[in-house]
Amino acid sequence: MEFREHVLPNGLEIVAECNSRAHSMALGFFVKTGARDETADVAGVSHFLEHMLFKGTARRSADDVNREFDEMGAHYNAFTSEEKTVYYAAVLPEFQAQALDLLADIMRPALREADFNTEKQVILEEIQMYQDQPPFGMDDRCKALHFGQHPLGHSVLGTLDSVGQLPVSAMRDYFRSRYSPGNIALVAAGQVDFDSLVEQAERQCGAWEKAVAPRDIQPAAPRQAFECVTRDGVTQEYAIQIANAPSATQPERFAAKLLATILGDDSGSRMFWDLVDPGLAEHASVGHYDYQGTGMYLTYLSCAPENASDNLQRVLGIYRAAEAHGVREEELEQAKSKINSRVVLSSERPRGRLFNVGANWIHRREYRSVKDDLAAVDAVTTDQIAAVLRQFPLSQSTTVAVGPSEGVAEPK
């Protein structure tokens, strides 16, 4: 295993974890842009733009793009989050040059107005579908309540108004600034010919124009709020809860992930035994998500409406007990085994390593091997988890409940 890196004169970073023993390779462009980089008038443009990159280029039609990926037997896709938009393909090593040619081409899309108008209807339908499915857009509502004016309160999809009123000129302006080479990393993993990768990237991406792409990475202030939304025709009650947590650059993030596993993993956690196993809730979990400047714990609960108030109180009791008494050594060891297994299993394919290497690079500008992550998890102590709970108390949170009930009580 060898880590390689190179920077083109225009600022495009190229990084790769080269593994000569791998039987496949994966590569992708990691663009440091997402919902947090948008203003209210272009909310949702990052996700909309992700769709548009597959609508064709000066050299290829949309059909060409999909056909050529299929001809390589590629596993390809893209996704947009609060902080990044990623375009990737996993292929056999002999298709490295073809995959890069195609990915690099779509990174400079045509952005034709006719395609824009057609795809806008697809996005608007996606937003409506999202609002019709549990928890009915309430995770966006909870983020907006909790983060307030902080950019992490922005919705990845945007709104019907913001997307509906977005002109193609605004998307083109956003593309020119955010898709500049200094704001992109070309990442690869697996059986990679790195020298050829760099040489080809210089030919195909070296002329991309520079632009400034700033980002606000201030930490979010802790907040508390509660909101109950009544929705007719729904059989279950859903609750979303957000609390502040360690950021992507804080070493405490490993303790935070272990804490979330102990308290709210989907099996064997405190929430599982207190809420799911006895049948009080269909689902109860908490996860840690780290971003630049701040992080969050996201708690998700679904249950019968008549159990919602009691279950929210039970969740708060679980959090307060952890804050008061910490976690047990045996709980920590079980959580370490779970996370280490997930780290190893997700890393057995180059595609899994691609996401790990890419995220580490654009968030922290560091390379972390599988052994590095396993060592960081194994080094966490119960005292470190107690310290994280003191700095980021889970009991200080924002909660949004949605369902048929009009009287879900705020936990006290």
N, C-alpha and C positions, 0 to 999 in steps of 0.2 A: 504494500500500500504506500503510495507516494502522493503528497499534496504539492500541486504546482500552481503558480499564479503569474499573471502577466497583465500589464495595463497598456492599452493602445494610446497613442498620442492624443486622441480626442477624449480620453477619460474612461472609455469602456473597460471594465474589469473582467478578466477571464480567470476563472479558478476551477480546479478539477481535483478530484480524488481518484487517482489512477490505480486500478487494480488489474494486473496482468492475468490474474487467475479467474476473473469474471467472464461469463459467457455472453453478457449483453452490456449495453451502455445506455445511459440516459443523459440528456442535455436539455437545457432550457434557459430562457431569458427571464431573469428576476428583475422586474421593474419596481423601483422604490416609490410606488404611488398607490393610493387607495382612498377610502372614504375620508380619512382624517386630513387629506390634502385638498379637499374640495371646499368651495364656498357654497353658501346656501343656494345661489342661483344656478349652480351646476351640480347639485347633489345627485349622485348616481352616475356621473359621467365616466368614472373609472370602470365600473362594471359594464356600462353601455359600450365603452370603447373596447373592452375585451371581446365582446361579440363582434364588433366591427372589424377586428383584425383578421377574422376568418371569412370576410366577405369579398376578399380579392385584393390584388395588388396591380401595379402597372404591368407585371409579367404574367400574372395568373388570375383566373376567375375563381370564384368560391368553389365551384365544382373541381377545378384543378387542384386546389389546396387539399380538399378532402380525398380526392382520388390518389394523389401522390403519397399522402400519408398511408393510405390503405395499401398501395402497391409495395411499400416498404414493410408492411406488416407491423406498423408502428402502433404502440399504445400512446395516444396523444390526447391532450386536453389543455384547459386553461382554467384559472380561477382568480377571483378578486376578493381581497379582504380589506380590513381597515388600513393596512400598511403596505400591501404589495399586490401586484398583479403578475402572475406567473404563466408562461407559455412553455410547454414541455413536450418531449417525445422520448419514449424508450424504444430502442431499436437494437438489432444485431450490429456488432461492431463494423461490419462491412458497409453499413448504410450511414456511417457517421457524417460523411461529406454531404450526402443527399439530404439528411435530416437538418443539418445546419443551414444548407442552402435554402430550404423551405422555411425554416423558422426565421432566419434572418430576413427573408423576403417579406413575410407577413408582418414583421416588426416595422415595416414601412408601408402601411396599407394605403389604398387608394382613397378611402373615406369619401366615396361618391354620395352625393345628396340623395339619389334615388334609393341606394342601399340603406342610407341613414333613415329615411322616412319609413321604409319597410320594416327595418329592425326595431325602430321605435315602438311599433305596435306589439312586437314580440315582448319587449321589455315591459311595456305597460300591462300586458297580460300576465307576465311573470309576477309583477308587483301585486296585482289583484289576486292571483293564485296564492301568493305568500300570505296575504291578509285573510284569506279564507281558510287557511290551514292552522291547526293549533301550533303555537299559542297565539295565532291571529295577529302577528306583528308586535306582540307585547314585549318581545326581547328588545326590539328597537325602541319601543316606548320606555322601557326600563333604563336602557343606556342613555337616552336623552334626558330622563329625569335625574339619573345619577351623575352623569358627567356635565350636565348643563352646557355651558358655552365651550367646554373643552372639546377639541376636535374628535376625540374618541366617542363622542355622543352622536356622531353622524351615522346615518344609515348607509349600508353598502349599496342597497338597491336604489336609494333615493325615494322620492315620492311621486305620485301620479302627476302632481303639479310641476315639480322640478324637471322630471323627464319629459312630460308632455310639452312643456314650453321651451325645452332646450333647442337652440338653433345649431345647425351643423357647423357654423362658424365658431361657436364657443367650444365645440368638441375639437375642432382643428387647432384652436389656440392652446387648449389644454394639452393636446398631444405634443405640440411643438415644445412646450416647456417641460412636461413631466417625462416624456419619452426621449430625453436627451441622453447621449452616451454616458455622461458622468453620473447618471441616475439609474444605470442599468448594470447588472452583472450577468455575464454569460457563464453558466455553471454546468459542469459535467461530472459524471461519476461512472465507475465501472471500467471496462476495457477501452480506455480513451487513448487515442493518439494525440497527445497534447501539442506537440510541435505542429502537426497538421491543422489542429483546431485553431491555433493562434494564427497561422499563416492564412487560413481561409477567412477567419474573422477580420483580419487586416484588410483583405480584398473586399469583403462584402459589407463591413460595418465601419471601416476606417474613415469614410467620407461623411458619416452621420454628423450633423451640425450640433455644436455645443449650445447649451442654454442653462440658465440658472433655475434650480428646482429646490427652493427652500422648504423646510418642514419645521413646524412647531412641535417640540418634544418636551414641553414643560410637564411636570407631574400634575396629576389631577388632585384637587382638594377632596378630602373625605366628605361624604354627604350622607344624609338619611332622609328617606321619604317613604310614603306608603300610598298606594292607589288601588282601588278596586273598580274594575270595569265589568259591567253586567252585559252579557251577550246571550241573546235568546237562541234557542235551538241547539244549545251545546249541552252534552251530557256530563262532561267532567269539568272540574275546576283545575285551572293551571296557575302556577305561580312562578315568577322569575325573580331572582334576587341577585343583586350585584354589590360587592364590597371591594374596596381597594386592596391591592396585592403588590408584591414585588414586581419590578419592571424587567424588561429583557436584558438589561445590563447589570442587574443586581445579583450577586452570588446567592442571595437568599431565595432565588427562584426555585432552586432544587428542593429546599426545605418546604416551600409553598406547594410544590407538586406532590411531595410525599404526604403533606398534611391533607390535601384534597383527597388523595387516595385513601387515607385512613378514615376520613370522615364521610366521604360520599362516593366511593367507587361503586360500580354497578353490581358488585358481589363482595361479600365479606367485610363491608364497611360498617361504621356505626349507624349510618342512615339505613343501610340495607337491613340490618337486624332489628332496628327500632321501628321502621316504617314499612318497608317492602315485604319482608318475610312474614310479619303478622297480618298482612293484607290491609293495612291502613292506607297505603298508597300504591298506585300502580308503578310509579317511578319516583325516585328521589336521589339526586346526585349533586355533587359540586365538583367543578373543575377549575384549574388555574390557567389563565391566559396572560401571556406577557407581551407587552408592547414597548416601544421606545418611550422612555420617560415615565411610564406607569404600567400597572397591571391590574387584573381584576379576578376575583373569585365569582364564578357564575353558578348559582344554585338553581336547579330546575325541579319542580314538583308537579305531579299530576295525580289526582285522587277524586273520590266521590265528593260532591259539593258539601255534604254534611260533615265531612272530615277535614275540610280545608283549614278552618281556624285552629283546630286542635293540632293538626300536622305542622302548621307554621310555628306554633308554639313549641312543639317538639323539636323542630329544627333549631330554633333559637336556643332551646335547652342544651342540645348537643354542642352548639358553638360555645355557649357560656361555660359548659363543663370543661371543654378543651382549654379555654382561656384561663380557667381557674386551676386546673389540675394537670394540664399538658396531655401527652400521649404516653402509652405504655411501650416499653422496649419491644415486646413481642409484636405489637401493632406496627411499629416502625420497621421491624425486620420483614414482616409479611409485605408491607408496602414496597420496600426495596426490591423484594423478589418480583413483585408484579411489574414495577416500572422497568427493572433491568430486563425482564423477559420481553417486554414490549419494545424496548430499545433494540435489543438484539434481533428479534423477529422482523421488525420493520426495516432493519438494515441489511437483511440477507439478499435483497435485490438492489441493483444500482438505482432504480427509481426511488426507493426509500432513502438511500444515501443522498440522492440529488436534493431532496427537500430539506434534509438535515443540513447538508453543507451550504446550500443556498440561503436558508434562513439564518444560520449562524453568521454567514458572511455579511449579509445586508443589514442585519440587526446590530452586530457587534464587531464586524470586520475581523473575525477570528475563525480559524479552522479548529474543529473539535472532532477527534476520532471517536469511534465507538468506545474504546477504552477510556478516553477522557470523560465521557458522559457516565459510564459505569462507575468510575472512580469518584466522580462528584456526588453521585447518588449514595454510594457506600459510605462516604465521609460524613453525611448528615447525622447529627445527634439529636436526642430528645431535647436537649437544652437549646439547640438552634431552632427547633420547631417552636419551643416556648417563646423564644425571642421574636420570631416572626409573628406569632399570635399577639404579642404585646404591641408590636409596631403596626400591624395590620389586623385589627380585631374583626373577625367575621360577623360579630354581633352588631357592628355599625354598618348598616347596609340600606339599600333602596329596594323596595319590594313592590311588584305589580302583580295583582291577581286578576284573572279573567275567566269568566264562566257564567253559569246561570244564577249563581248566588248573588244577592244584593247586600249580604251582610257578613262578608269575610272580615274577621276582626284582625286588627293590627296586633302582632305579637308584642307582648310587654315584658 
